Amino acid sequence: MKNTNMNVAAAVDNRNQVIVKTSIIGIVANIFLAGFKALVGLLSGSIAIILDAVNNLSDALSSVVTIIGTKLAGRMPDKEHPMGHGRAEYLSALFVSAIIIYAGLTSLNESILKIIHPTKVEYETITLVVLVAAIFVKFFLGRYVKATGEKVNSSALIASGADASFDAIISASVLASAIIYLVFGISLEAFVGVFISIMIVKAGWEIMSDTLDDILGRRPDRELTVGIKRLICEEPEVRGAYDLVLNNYGPNKFLGSVHVELPDVMTVEEVDNLTRRIQEKVFKETGVVLTGVGVYSYNTKNDEAARIRNKVLELVKQHDWALQLHGFYVNTDTKEMRFDVVFSFDISHIEGVEIIYKEVLDQYPDYEIQIAADVDVAD
């Protein structure tokens, strides 16, 4: 386990280096673009080009925030933050979205003022050259940053990459308005500025919404949860893996718990060895730390228990809102029965338990029945 921890730590450090390097490339590119566009915009009197320059400047600032967030997220755990500082990366992405929204609203205000009080625009050849160059730079920069963000699972980089790709479209719209003005003498640049501003605000809001989902807690990725359950069920003693809960403490950092269904003849020593093996296996394959592995026992000693389970399963499955039954165990001597039911979000747990309890009790009136309601938290 020690070597695995070292490998994970090395991977995290490499991930942070990639994010910082990519962000620095974005900062340099955006500062150069912002400088050239601002100069051209001031010389030509084009509000659209000036707002495009402001947008590039906000992108550079966003990259600076991304670096700061990555550095904070990479700090070691301490007594006040025993789970580390990984969620700081989500806060940096939230701050980036706020910067983008502010830039968009400010640009919208300036564009509306230009519509009310228009000014003459003078386009030169250099203006068109700068815009064409900006389109190509932002297009390829966006693809590079987004691809890198997806590779290292950085929401901040993915957001920056998507924003850069969209900036290429914005610059293209500014170029189109300049060409229309030169050919037809119709000035659309203030209206293009409004369009740019609205799109900037929209992009910022989408980033903020996506980041808030991470902070509030979103449903874990299906590929990850199904993969973890598959790894666990590869163990010959395990009949099923259930109640998998993953808590996100930053990109690629999950702590979780799970229940496994085991035969009722296993000893505590055997269960201890198995659960430790499962924890190490899951961590090595996925990087997920299972802080707890609970146990359900299933009957292996009489056929009557199997018949009762099949009947109860039939009763549960007739309801669409009852997604799964697991952890079933019955003692036919003491007349005790217990099981868990996973409910959908279409019914309250109290109501669901009452309905199933009544139906099972009608079939087995002599039994003491215990039903635990589980939340549909993972696939």
HUTAWO-V296129 format. One record per residue. N is the residue number from 1. PSI is psi in whole degrees, -180 to 180 (999 if undefined). Layout:
BEGIN
N_PSI + N_PSI
END
This chain:
BEGIN
1_-30 + 2_-45 + 3_-37 + 4_-43 + 5_-41 + 6_-40 + 7_-41 + 8_-42 + 9_-41 + 10_-39 + 11_-41 + 12_-43 + 13_-41 + 14_-40 + 15_-45 + 16_-38 + 17_-40 + 18_-44 + 19_-46 + 20_-45 + 21_-46 + 22_-40 + 23_-39 + 24_-41 + 25_-42 + 26_-40 + 27_-49 + 28_-48 + 29_-43 + 30_-35 + 31_-44 + 32_-45 + 33_-43 + 34_-42 + 35_-48 + 36_-44 + 37_-40 + 38_-43 + 39_-48 + 40_-41 + 41_-41 + 42_-39 + 43_-36 + 44_-17 + 45_22 + 46_115 + 47_-34 + 48_-43 + 49_-39 + 50_-42 + 51_-35 + 52_-37 + 53_-41 + 54_-40 + 55_-42 + 56_-39 + 57_-40 + 58_-33 + 59_-40 + 60_-43 + 61_-37 + 62_-40 + 63_-36 + 64_-44 + 65_-38 + 66_-42 + 67_-46 + 68_-44 + 69_-40 + 70_-42 + 71_-43 + 72_-42 + 73_-27 + 74_-2 + 75_149 + 76_153 + 77_152 + 78_-176 + 79_-38 + 80_-24 + 81_72 + 82_-20 + 83_11 + 84_-170 + 85_23 + 86_-32 + 87_-11 + 88_-27 + 89_-34 + 90_-37 + 91_-37 + 92_-39 + 93_-35 + 94_-40 + 95_-39 + 96_-45 + 97_-37 + 98_-40 + 99_-46 + 100_-44 + 101_-43 + 102_-44 + 103_-39 + 104_-43 + 105_-41 + 106_-43 + 107_-38 + 108_-42 + 109_-45 + 110_-39 + 111_-41 + 112_-40 + 113_-37 + 114_-29 + 115_-41 + 116_-40 + 117_79 + 118_151 + 119_156 + 120_139 + 121_138 + 122_105 + 123_137 + 124_170 + 125_-40 + 126_-31 + 127_-48 + 128_-39 + 129_-46 + 130_-42 + 131_-43 + 132_-45 + 133_-41 + 134_-38 + 135_-48 + 136_-44 + 137_-48 + 138_-35 + 139_-51 + 140_-33 + 141_-42 + 142_-44 + 143_-41 + 144_-48 + 145_-44 + 146_-43 + 147_-41 + 148_-41 + 149_-41 + 150_-35 + 151_-40 + 152_6 + 153_54 + 154_111 + 155_-34 + 156_-44 + 157_-41 + 158_-43 + 159_-43 + 160_-40 + 161_-43 + 162_-39 + 163_-40 + 164_-40 + 165_-39 + 166_-31 + 167_-32 + 168_-38 + 169_-40 + 170_-47 + 171_-35 + 172_-37 + 173_-36 + 174_-42 + 175_-42 + 176_-41 + 177_-35 + 178_-42 + 179_-42 + 180_-40 + 181_-43 + 182_-36 + 183_-46 + 184_-11 + 185_17 + 186_123 + 187_114 + 188_3 + 189_-34 + 190_-38 + 191_-36 + 192_-37 + 193_-40 + 194_-45 + 195_-46 + 196_-45 + 197_-45 + 198_-42 + 199_-36 + 200_-46 + 201_-43 + 202_-45 + 203_-42 + 204_-41 + 205_-40 + 206_-40 + 207_-44 + 208_-44 + 209_-44 + 210_-40 + 211_-38 + 212_-34 + 213_-41 + 214_-41 + 215_-43 + 216_-30 + 217_105 + 218_166 + 219_133 + 220_155 + 221_132 + 222_-40 + 223_-38 + 224_-49 + 225_-42 + 226_-38 + 227_-40 + 228_-45 + 229_-37 + 230_-44 + 231_-42 + 232_-43 + 233_-7 + 234_-22 + 235_129 + 236_-28 + 237_-18 + 238_123 + 239_-23 + 240_154 + 241_129 + 242_170 + 243_38 + 244_119 + 245_125 + 246_126 + 247_125 + 248_119 + 249_28 + 250_165 + 251_129 + 252_20 + 253_101 + 254_136 + 255_137 + 256_180 + 257_159 + 258_156 + 259_140 + 260_146 + 261_120 + 262_156 + 263_147 + 264_5 + 265_-2 + 266_144 + 267_165 + 268_-38 + 269_-42 + 270_-40 + 271_-41 + 272_-47 + 273_-41 + 274_-47 + 275_-36 + 276_-38 + 277_-41 + 278_-45 + 279_-45 + 280_-40 + 281_-47 + 282_-41 + 283_-42 + 284_-37 + 285_-32 + 286_-17 + 287_0 + 288_131 + 289_114 + 290_103 + 291_-18 + 292_136 + 293_103 + 294_169 + 295_133 + 296_142 + 297_147 + 298_151 + 299_136 + 300_3 + 301_-17 + 302_154 + 303_-26 + 304_-39 + 305_-40 + 306_-39 + 307_-41 + 308_-43 + 309_-45 + 310_-38 + 311_-44 + 312_-41 + 313_-39 + 314_-41 + 315_-42 + 316_-42 + 317_-13 + 318_-7 + 319_126 + 320_-29 + 321_-7 + 322_102 + 323_-29 + 324_146 + 325_133 + 326_176 + 327_30 + 328_132 + 329_137 + 330_138 + 331_105 + 332_-17 + 333_-47 + 334_-2 + 335_52 + 336_139 + 337_137 + 338_146 + 339_164 + 340_147 + 341_130 + 342_121 + 343_146 + 344_176 + 345_9 + 346_-8 + 347_149 + 348_149 + 349_-37 + 350_-47 + 351_-42 + 352_-44 + 353_-42 + 354_-43 + 355_-49 + 356_-39 + 357_-45 + 358_-43 + 359_-42 + 360_-40 + 361_-35 + 362_-35 + 363_-33 + 364_71 + 365_-19 + 366_-5 + 367_147 + 368_119 + 369_130 + 370_118 + 371_127 + 372_131 + 373_127 + 374_149 + 375_142 + 376_77 + 377_-15 + 378_151 + 379_999
END
